[in-house]
Amino acid sequence: MEKLRAARLIEFNKIAVMEESDPSKPKEWEVLVRIKTAGICGTDIHGYEGSHGAIKPPRIMGHELAGEVEDIGQDVTSVKKGDRVVIDPVLSCGKCFTCRQGRNNICSTVKCIGVAVDGGFCDFIKMPAENVFKFPVSIPWEEAALMEPFSIAAQICERSGIKPGEKAVVVGSGPIGLCVLQAFKRIEAQVLMVDVVDSRLKLANELGADETINSKKESFDKKVYDFTEGEGAQLVVEAVGHPALLEQALKVTAPGARIVVIGFNENPAKIPEVEITKKELEIRGSRLNRHKFPEVIKWFEKREVNPQALISAVYPLEDIDKAFKDIKKDPENICKVVIKY
């Protein structure tokens, strides 16, 4: 019997061992994508530094991906060779309780490509057809790479229950916070953006924030109560991932408010349960995205959001190491970097 060769594949509920002579040939349920653009995420930065516990070398990082269909498996009908596509990086089992409830993003074995398994900082990637979505030629390649962070914002929208006219506070004006801002503004919510970096707050203003605050220079509590006419925030999104900020968010909420948390900090927050009980607060987690790419593609196509405003620089693939170093050198003035292949 011919010796089995291990292939570096992104598999969906399968074993990544092949006997075939061409490991790049997609199986019947797969799509082979030639990567065209990839965004660099904060997760990638931590992986580059060696400070992300879930990224174990050797690991091909990269999960904000757009590309062109190179080949398809025999059962694939959703896309064809030559289509421009974006990739949903969330891989789940499809069988557990949460998957059966349609919540694949919190599957008991959920994996994100580029983190737990190999990702897209390479020329080609194979993905299940259900993770690959066609987008129109009207959307530039560089912008398409940002659909993944906007999918995070779309998930936060759903988890938050944001409504038109509500007053929301977004703590953190980095890339995800700015995507959340745009997602909230597209339904005409009022948004106060918070950060400690003036350049990020300037961009938030340009993207439609109703108000901004540098919480190092002004009173956070006073600003929130002024913004909400003394009532407190109806919704707070903690988009930084710091326990102290969650503690602070609790203090400025209105009765019946929601707090959405997206951080992965393992340190405990000191949250007095009396505050939750008296106000009947809801604290909700939001993780990855749950089938949000079709929705986000429509946002981009209708120009309801402005991904171009987030792109600070575009680097060729051969300069990816320089891109990481430049981000680390000047994080306050670099929002999103896109790698072009």
N, C-alpha and C positions, 0 to 999 in steps of 0.2 A: 504494500500500500504506500502510495506517495506520502511523503512526510508533510504534515499540516504546517502551514505557515501562519503566524499571528499577523493580522493586518491592522493597521492603525485606522480604525473606522469609528465613526459615530453611529452606534447601533441603537435601535429602539426595541428594548425588551428582547434582545437577541444576544447570542454569544459571538464576540468579534474574532472568530477563528475561521479561516477559509481554506479550501482546497483548490479553488479555481486558479487559473494561471494569471488572470488579470484582476487584482484586488480593487482596482478603481471602477470596475464595472458595477453599476448599481443593481441591487437585487430588485425583485418585482415591485416592491413597495417603496423604493428609494428614488431620490433625485440627486444627481451629481451636479453641484453648482461650482462654477468658476467665480471666485471672489473678485469683486471689482472695487469695493470700498469697505472699510471697517472703521468704526469709531473706537477710540480709547476711553475706557471707563475707569472710574475710581477703583473698581475691583482689579482691573488690569494693573493699575499703578501699584497697588498693594502686592499683587503677585510678582511684579517686576522687582519690588524691593525685598521680596521674601517674607513679607509680614502678614500675608493672608493665609490663615490656617488651613483653608480648604484647598488651596492650590499647591499641589505637590509636584516638584520637578521630577522628570521632564514632563512638561505640560505645554501644549500649544494653546495659548490664550486667545481671546477675541470672541465676543458674543454679540457685537453690534454690527450686523453683516448685511451687505447687499451684493448681489451677483447675477450672473447669467446662467441659465440652465444649459449645461453641457451634454447631459444624457439623462434618460429616465428609465425606470424599470417598466416591465411589460404591463403591469397593472395600473400604472399612473395615468390619470386622465385630466388632472387638475391643471397641469402645466405642460409645456412642450419645449423642445430644444430651441434656444434663442430667446426665451422669455426673460424679462428682467424681474428678479424676485428678491424679496427680503426673507430673512430666516428668523423664525421664532426659536429662541435657544432653549426653551423649556421642554425637557424630556421626562415623561412620566410613564408609569406602568400600565395605565388604562384599566386596571383590575381592582384596585383597593377601594375601600369605602368612599374616600374623598374623590377619587376619579369617577366612580359611579354616580356621584352627586354632581359631576361636571366641574369639580374644583381641582383640576389637574395640577395647578400651581402649588398646591400643598400636599401632593401625593406623598405617601410614606417613603417612597424611594426617589423623589424628584431630583433631577440633576439639571444643571445649567451647563451648556457647552462652554468650553474655555475656562471652566472652574473645576468641576468634578470629572469631566471628560474633555478630550481635545476639542479645540475651537477653530476659529477661522483666520488666525494670523498665518495663513498659508495660501497656496494657489487654488486648491480645490477642497470641498467638503461634501460628504454624503449625508443626507438628512432624510427622515421619513417624509413622504409627500405631504402629510398633514401639517408639517412644520414649515412649509414653503409657500409663499404667497406672491402672486403676480402683482406688479404695480405698473402704472402707465408711464410712457416715455416722457410725459410732461414733468415728471419728478426727477430732478438731477440725481446722479449717482451719489454725490457727496451728501445730499439731504437724506437720501434713502437710508444711509447708514445710521441716521438718528431716529429711525422709527422704533427701535427697541427701547431707548429711554422714554419715548413718548408712550409706549405701551405700558411702562411702569406708571406713568401719570394717569393713563386711562383706567388702570386697575385701582389706583388711589381714588379716582373720581367715583367709581362704583362702590368701593368700600366706605367712602365718606358719606355717601348719600347727598352730595352737594346739590343745592337747588338755586335757581335764578334769584338774584337779589340777596342771598345770604352773605354774611360777612365772615370771611375765612382769614385765618392767620397762618402763613406758611413760614415756619422757622427753618431757615437755610435757603440761600439763594444761589446754590451751586447748580449744576446741570439739571438734576432731578427736580429741585425746587422751581427752577425756571420753566421746566416742562409742565409741572403742576400748575403754575401760574397761568400759562397759556391755555391749559385744559379747562381751568375754572373760568377764565375770562370768556371763553367761547360760548359759555352758557350764561354769561352776564352776572356772574357772582362778583362781589366786591372783595378785593384781596389786599391785605397788608403783608408785605414781604419783609423778612427779618434777616439780618446778617451782621457780620462785623467787618466786612470788606466793602468799601465804598464803590469800587469798580463793579462789583456784582450787583449792588443796589442800583447803580446807574443803568445797568442793562435791564434790571427788573422794571425800572421806570419806563424805559424805551419800549418794553414789551407789554405795557398797559397796566402795571400795578397801580392801584388806587392810592396807596401810600406805602412808604418804606421807612425803615428805622435801622440805624446802626446801633445795636444794643450795647455796644461799648461806650457810646457817647451820650445816649439818651436812656430814660427810664422805660424799660420794656412794658412794665405793668401800666404805667400812665398812658403810654402810646396806644396800647390795646383798648383801654377803657375810653380814651378820647375817640378812637376810630369807631368804636361800637356805641358811642353816645351813652357810656356808663353801664351798658348792659352786660358786657363781657362777650367773648368770641363764641359764635355758634359752632364753629369748627376750627380746630387747630391741627395742622399737619406738621409733625416733627420729622423733618427731612434731613437731619444731621446724623442722628444716631448717638446721642449723648444723654445719659440718664438725668443729668442736671437740667437739661432742657425740657425733658418730659415732666419733671417736678415743677418747673416754672410754668409750663403750659397749663397744668392743672389749676393753677391759681387764677388764671385770667379767663376761664371759661364761664359762659352763662349757664344757668340751670338747663338741663336737658341737652347739653352740648356733646359733640363727638370729638374724640382725639384719635387721629390716625398715626400709627407708629410704623416706620419702615426700616429702622436701624437694626443692626445685628450685634450691638454691644452686649456682652455677657455680664457686665457689672450691674448690680441691682440699683433700681431707682427707689428713693425714699418717698413712697406715695401713701399719705394718710387715707385710710379707707373712708373716714368720715366725710372727706371732700367728695368722694365718688357717690356715697350714699345720699348726702344732703341734696346734691344737685342732680341725682340720677344720671350721672355721666356715663357715656359709652366709650370705652377704650378699644380700638379696633386695630389689629395688625393688617398689613398689606404686603404681600410677597410676590415678586416677579410679575407675571401677567397671566390672565386666564382668558385665552383665545381673543386677545384684543387687537391683533394685527389687522384684520379686515376693517375694523372701526378706525384705526389710526391711518390706514392708507387713504380712507375717505377724507380725514382731516387734512392730510397733505394735499390730496388732489383738489380739494375745494379751497385750499389756502386759508383754512381756518386757524392754522398755527404757523409760526415763522421759524422753522428749524435753521434756516440760513443764518439768522442772527446769533445763534449759539456757536457757530463754527469760527474758532479763532485762527486756525491754520490747517492747511492740507499738506501732508508729506507723502513722497513716494515710498513704496514699501522698503526700498533699500535704505531709507533713512529712518526706519522705525525706532532704532536705538536712540538716535538724536531726538526724535519726537518725545520719547519718554523722559530723556534728560532735560529737555526744554520745559516740559510740564513741571517737573520737580523743581526746576530752577525758578520758575515764575508762576506758581499756581494761582496767585491772586488775579493775574491778568489773562490767564488762559482758561476759557470755558470748556470748549470741546475741540479735540483734534481728530481729524479724519485721515486715515491712511488710504492712499489711492494706488491701485495695482496696475 
